[in-house]
Amino acid sequence: MAAVYAAQHTDTLEGLILLAAYSNTDLSHSSLRVLSLYGSEDGVLNYDKYRDNRPYLPEDTTEVVLQGGCHAYFGSYGAQRGDGHPTITPTEQIQQTVQHIMTWIQPPLQKAAVP
């Protein structure tokens, strides 16, 4: 749903962050920056659909796999049926997720003009 909304509002949005999700809406030619994070132990995310829909994202999409992370740790709703067995704690996954998001949203440093 976030990708559908983003596709309809590319004139007012700068980016899209996907947490253990994929876009089935074509954003490949949009000016949106996209960050996609998922856990290596995620047993809920449909990886076939994720790969099949990857072309819908801009070529420069940043993709991050949180080693040891699972699907349920992106929320606070407890374990999900079919999810993998995480090797990191919920706190570790949240901290890593926040760090990746904060790094990604920071504007790039401007190079100083050389006289």
C-alpha positions, 0 to 999 in steps of 0.5 A: 500500500505504501508503494501505491501511495508513493506512486500516486504522490511522486510530486510530493514525496522524496522517498519510500522505505520498505520494511520486509515488503515489496512494491507491485507498483512500477516506481522504476522511472520515478525520482523516488529514492527507495530503501528496502530492508528485510531480515535474513531469517524472514520466513514470512516475506515471499522472496519469489514475489520480492525478486519478481517485483524488484524491477518495479523499484528504481535501479539505485534502490538501496537494499539491506539484509539484516543478518539474523533478523526476522519479519516479526521484529519489524513490528511489536506484535509478537511472533508470526506463523511461518517466520524464521528463527532470528539470531539477533534480539528484537532490540538489535534489529530495531537498532540496526533498522533505525541506523540504516534509515538514519544513514539513508535519509541524511542528505549527502555531504556537499563538496566544498568548492575549490577556489 
